[in-house]
Amino acid sequence: MSYEVFKYPGLNLGDTHPEAHNAAETMLFGFWVFLMSDAVLFGIVFSTYVTSVHATAGGPGPHELYDINSILIQTLLLLASSFTFGMASLAMKYKHSLPTLIGWLVLTLLLGAAFLGFEVHDFMAMAAKGGIPQRSGFLSAFFDLVPLHGLHVTAGGIWMLCIFGQIARYGLDTPAKLGILRLALFWHFLDIVWIAIFTVVYLGGLA
């Protein structure tokens, strides 16, 4: 079976996994299309936030509500989880070691869960200060954008658990490899979106 070395954006499995490499071309292209549609969604909520950031209606604003130390921790956790997912992808391609692959994925999942834990804590702290969605246009836009990203991270974590179950049931077969490749794109995409949130929402709000 012939194949090209570079068929699609992202990690190419190449001659180490020729069957999965060939099967990934169409599927990963379709997943890139999905990610572009998701980027449009985030673009819409970003624009809503930017136009509403000063609409506090006399309520608390970014300086009263944002905890930059917690946000920095969340950023480091998510960046670290993107690194560990990259290591998992490389382990799948080169090492042919299922325990190594699972270990990196479990670490990624734990980092993602820690990120969500800090985020939920921040939301609760904001609510205690009166920062609830119905208080102002600013807070409505904030809770339209930032929790949407958190929901995506939650969905990615659930997806990862499903892949664990798939591997336990069927082994690291071609569908499992393709699932990991797609989830890797999704996870790195969320990392990019978070960098935008960190810059526009938090740094921009506290500037």
Secondary structure, DSSP 4 states (H G I P E B T S, - for coil): ----S--SSS---GGGSHHHHHHHHHHHHHHHHHHHHHHHHHHHHHHHHHHHTT--TTS--HHHH--HHHHHHHHHHHHHHHHHHHHHHHIIIII--HHHHHHHHHHHHHHHHHHHHHHHHHHHHHHHTT--GGG-HHHHHHHHHHHHHHHHHHHHHHHHHHHHHHHHHH-S-HHHHHHHHHHHHHHHHHHHHHHHHIIIIIIHHH-
